[in-house]
Amino acid sequence: MSRRIRKEIKQEILAKAKTGEKVKDLAEQYGISDRTIYGWLSRDSNSQIISVFKYNKLKRENAELKRLIGELTLNMSVGKKN
């Protein structure tokens, strides 16, 4: 049985998902399927806009690269002092 989700609630869920909240958590919180939210997200974005999922993946990769650069810089500076 499917139930109709009010437009305001749908927009609230989409906004939270776009800011990085986990879809699984939102689905549990609002009592709806995560597949429903993923469907909304895919319909909500058009091909010219980067998807929320890709954005979050790039954000995580960027953080990891910054961490690695920090480690390498530290190792290089310690190596020069010896």
ROZA-319453 format. One record per atom (N, C-alpha, C): residue in one letter; atom name; x, y, z negated. Coordinates in nm, 3 decimals. Layout:
<atoms>
a, CA, X, Y, Z
...
</atoms>
This chain:
<atoms>
m, N, 0.084, -0.117, 0.000
m, CA, 0.000, 0.000, 0.000
m, C, 0.090, 0.124, 0.000
s, N, 0.062, 0.214, 0.090
s, CA, 0.141, 0.337, 0.093
s, C, 0.058, 0.451, 0.035
r, N, 0.129, 0.545, -0.023
r, CA, 0.059, 0.662, -0.077
r, C, 0.120, 0.785, -0.013
r, N, 0.044, 0.888, -0.006
r, CA, 0.087, 1.012, 0.056
r, C, 0.167, 1.094, -0.044
i, N, 0.284, 1.141, -0.002
i, CA, 0.369, 1.225, -0.087
i, C, 0.342, 1.371, -0.050
r, N, 0.315, 1.453, -0.148
r, CA, 0.289, 1.594, -0.121
r, C, 0.409, 1.660, -0.056
k, N, 0.382, 1.755, 0.031
k, CA, 0.486, 1.824, 0.107
k, C, 0.589, 1.890, 0.013
e, N, 0.542, 1.948, -0.096
e, CA, 0.632, 2.015, -0.190
e, C, 0.730, 1.916, -0.254
i, N, 0.679, 1.799, -0.288
i, CA, 0.763, 1.695, -0.349
i, C, 0.865, 1.645, -0.247
k, N, 0.819, 1.624, -0.125
k, CA, 0.909, 1.578, -0.019
k, C, 1.023, 1.679, 0.002
q, N, 0.988, 1.806, 0.008
q, CA, 1.090, 1.910, 0.026
q, C, 1.187, 1.915, -0.092
e, N, 1.135, 1.895, -0.212
e, CA, 1.218, 1.892, -0.332
e, C, 1.318, 1.776, -0.326
i, N, 1.269, 1.659, -0.286
i, CA, 1.355, 1.541, -0.275
i, C, 1.462, 1.564, -0.169
l, N, 1.421, 1.616, -0.053
l, CA, 1.518, 1.641, 0.055
l, C, 1.624, 1.742, 0.011
a, N, 1.582, 1.846, -0.059
a, CA, 1.678, 1.946, -0.106
a, C, 1.779, 1.885, -0.201
k, N, 1.733, 1.800, -0.292
k, CA, 1.823, 1.736, -0.387
k, C, 1.919, 1.641, -0.315
a, N, 1.867, 1.567, -0.216
a, CA, 1.952, 1.474, -0.141
a, C, 2.058, 1.551, -0.063
k, N, 2.023, 1.665, -0.012
k, CA, 2.118, 1.745, 0.067
k, C, 2.226, 1.809, -0.019
t, N, 2.199, 1.823, -0.147
t, CA, 2.302, 1.878, -0.236
t, C, 2.391, 1.770, -0.294
g, N, 2.366, 1.644, -0.255
g, CA, 2.457, 1.538, -0.295
g, C, 2.403, 1.438, -0.394
e, N, 2.279, 1.457, -0.441
e, CA, 2.224, 1.357, -0.532
e, C, 2.206, 1.226, -0.458
k, N, 2.225, 1.116, -0.528
k, CA, 2.215, 0.985, -0.466
k, C, 2.070, 0.953, -0.432
v, N, 2.050, 0.904, -0.310
v, CA, 1.917, 0.869, -0.263
v, C, 1.855, 0.761, -0.351
k, N, 1.936, 0.666, -0.393
k, CA, 1.886, 0.558, -0.479
k, C, 1.829, 0.615, -0.608
d, N, 1.900, 0.710, -0.669
d, CA, 1.853, 0.773, -0.793
d, C, 1.724, 0.852, -0.770
l, N, 1.718, 0.924, -0.659
l, CA, 1.597, 1.001, -0.627
l, C, 1.478, 0.909, -0.605
a, N, 1.502, 0.798, -0.536
a, CA, 1.394, 0.703, -0.510
a, C, 1.338, 0.648, -0.641
e, N, 1.427, 0.613, -0.733
e, CA, 1.382, 0.562, -0.863
e, C, 1.308, 0.671, -0.942
q, N, 1.363, 0.792, -0.939
q, CA, 1.305, 0.903, -1.015
q, C, 1.163, 0.935, -0.967
y, N, 1.141, 0.933, -0.835
y, CA, 1.012, 0.971, -0.780
y, C, 0.922, 0.850, -0.750
g, N, 0.974, 0.730, -0.771
g, CA, 0.892, 0.612, -0.750
g, C, 0.859, 0.584, -0.605
i, N, 0.955, 0.610, -0.516
i, CA, 0.934, 0.582, -0.374
i, C, 1.053, 0.502, -0.322
s, N, 1.040, 0.452, -0.203
s, CA, 1.145, 0.371, -0.142
s, C, 1.261, 0.458, -0.094
d, N, 1.383, 0.407, -0.112
d, CA, 1.498, 0.481, -0.061
d, C, 1.495, 0.486, 0.092
r, N, 1.436, 0.384, 0.153
r, CA, 1.422, 0.384, 0.299
r, C, 1.335, 0.500, 0.345
t, N, 1.234, 0.533, 0.267
t, CA, 1.147, 0.646, 0.300
t, C, 1.228, 0.775, 0.301
i, N, 1.311, 0.793, 0.199
i, CA, 1.393, 0.914, 0.190
i, C, 1.492, 0.920, 0.305
y, N, 1.557, 0.807, 0.336
y, CA, 1.650, 0.805, 0.448
y, C, 1.579, 0.840, 0.579
g, N, 1.458, 0.792, 0.595
g, CA, 1.380, 0.825, 0.714
g, C, 1.351, 0.973, 0.722
w, N, 1.312, 1.032, 0.609
w, CA, 1.288, 1.177, 0.606
w, C, 1.414, 1.254, 0.643
l, N, 1.526, 1.211, 0.587
l, CA, 1.651, 1.280, 0.614
l, C, 1.689, 1.273, 0.761
s, N, 1.670, 1.157, 0.821
s, CA, 1.707, 1.144, 0.962
s, C, 1.614, 1.225, 1.051
r, N, 1.487, 1.233, 1.017
r, CA, 1.394, 1.315, 1.096
r, C, 1.414, 1.463, 1.070
d, N, 1.458, 1.496, 0.949
d, CA, 1.475, 1.637, 0.910
d, C, 1.596, 1.701, 0.977
s, N, 1.697, 1.620, 1.006
s, CA, 1.818, 1.677, 1.066
s, C, 1.811, 1.659, 1.217
n, N, 1.861, 1.757, 1.290
n, CA, 1.867, 1.741, 1.434
n, C, 2.011, 1.712, 1.474
s, N, 2.033, 1.680, 1.597
s, CA, 2.164, 1.632, 1.641
s, C, 2.275, 1.736, 1.629
q, N, 2.242, 1.863, 1.623
q, CA, 2.344, 1.967, 1.614
q, C, 2.393, 1.989, 1.472
i, N, 2.320, 1.938, 1.377
i, CA, 2.356, 1.957, 1.236
i, C, 2.418, 1.828, 1.184
i, N, 2.528, 1.842, 1.109
i, CA, 2.594, 1.725, 1.051
i, C, 2.500, 1.662, 0.947
s, N, 2.495, 1.531, 0.945
s, CA, 2.406, 1.464, 0.852
s, C, 2.458, 1.479, 0.709
v, N, 2.368, 1.469, 0.615
v, CA, 2.403, 1.477, 0.473
v, C, 2.500, 1.366, 0.438
f, N, 2.478, 1.249, 0.494
f, CA, 2.563, 1.135, 0.462
f, C, 2.705, 1.157, 0.513
k, N, 2.715, 1.207, 0.635
k, CA, 2.847, 1.233, 0.691
k, C, 2.917, 1.344, 0.611
y, N, 2.841, 1.447, 0.574
y, CA, 2.897, 1.556, 0.495
y, C, 2.952, 1.505, 0.363
n, N, 2.874, 1.423, 0.293
n, CA, 2.920, 1.370, 0.163
n, C, 3.040, 1.279, 0.180
k, N, 3.042, 1.200, 0.288
k, CA, 3.157, 1.114, 0.315
k, C, 3.281, 1.198, 0.340
l, N, 3.268, 1.303, 0.420
l, CA, 3.381, 1.391, 0.447
l, C, 3.427, 1.463, 0.320
k, N, 3.333, 1.499, 0.235
k, CA, 3.367, 1.565, 0.109
k, C, 3.451, 1.472, 0.021
r, N, 3.410, 1.343, 0.012
r, CA, 3.487, 1.246, -0.067
r, C, 3.626, 1.224, -0.007
e, N, 3.632, 1.212, 0.125
e, CA, 3.761, 1.192, 0.192
e, C, 3.852, 1.312, 0.168
n, N, 3.796, 1.432, 0.174
n, CA, 3.873, 1.553, 0.151
n, C, 3.931, 1.555, 0.009
a, N, 3.850, 1.519, -0.088
a, CA, 3.897, 1.515, -0.227
a, C, 4.009, 1.413, -0.243
e, N, 3.996, 1.298, -0.179
e, CA, 4.099, 1.196, -0.187
e, C, 4.229, 1.243, -0.122
l, N, 4.217, 1.309, -0.008
l, CA, 4.337, 1.362, 0.059
l, C, 4.406, 1.468, -0.026
k, N, 4.329, 1.554, -0.090
k, CA, 4.387, 1.655, -0.179
k, C, 4.462, 1.588, -0.294
r, N, 4.403, 1.482, -0.349
r, CA, 4.468, 1.409, -0.457
r, C, 4.600, 1.349, -0.410
l, N, 4.599, 1.288, -0.292
l, CA, 4.721, 1.227, -0.237
l, C, 4.828, 1.333, -0.209
i, N, 4.789, 1.446, -0.155
i, CA, 4.885, 1.553, -0.128
i, C, 4.946, 1.603, -0.259
g, N, 4.863, 1.614, -0.361
g, CA, 4.913, 1.656, -0.492
g, C, 5.015, 1.558, -0.547
e, N, 4.986, 1.430, -0.534
e, CA, 5.079, 1.326, -0.579
e, C, 5.211, 1.334, -0.502
l, N, 5.201, 1.344, -0.371
l, CA, 5.322, 1.350, -0.288
l, C, 5.404, 1.475, -0.319
t, N, 5.339, 1.586, -0.338
t, CA, 5.409, 1.710, -0.371
t, C, 5.481, 1.697, -0.505
l, N, 5.414, 1.639, -0.602
l, CA, 5.474, 1.618, -0.733
l, C, 5.594, 1.524, -0.722
n, N, 5.578, 1.415, -0.649
n, CA, 5.689, 1.320, -0.632
n, C, 5.808, 1.386, -0.563
m, N, 5.780, 1.469, -0.465
m, CA, 5.888, 1.536, -0.394
m, C, 5.961, 1.637, -0.485
s, N, 5.885, 1.709, -0.566
s, CA, 5.947, 1.808, -0.654
s, C, 6.028, 1.739, -0.764
v, N, 5.981, 1.626, -0.813
v, CA, 6.056, 1.549, -0.913
v, C, 6.182, 1.493, -0.850
g, N, 6.173, 1.449, -0.726
g, CA, 6.288, 1.394, -0.655
g, C, 6.396, 1.498, -0.632
k, N, 6.360, 1.621, -0.607
k, CA, 6.457, 1.728, -0.584
k, C, 6.530, 1.766, -0.711
k, N, 6.465, 1.752, -0.825
k, CA, 6.527, 1.789, -0.954
k, C, 6.633, 1.689, -0.995
n, N, 6.624, 1.566, -0.948
n, CA, 6.720, 1.460, -0.988
n, C, 6.845, 1.468, -0.910
</atoms>
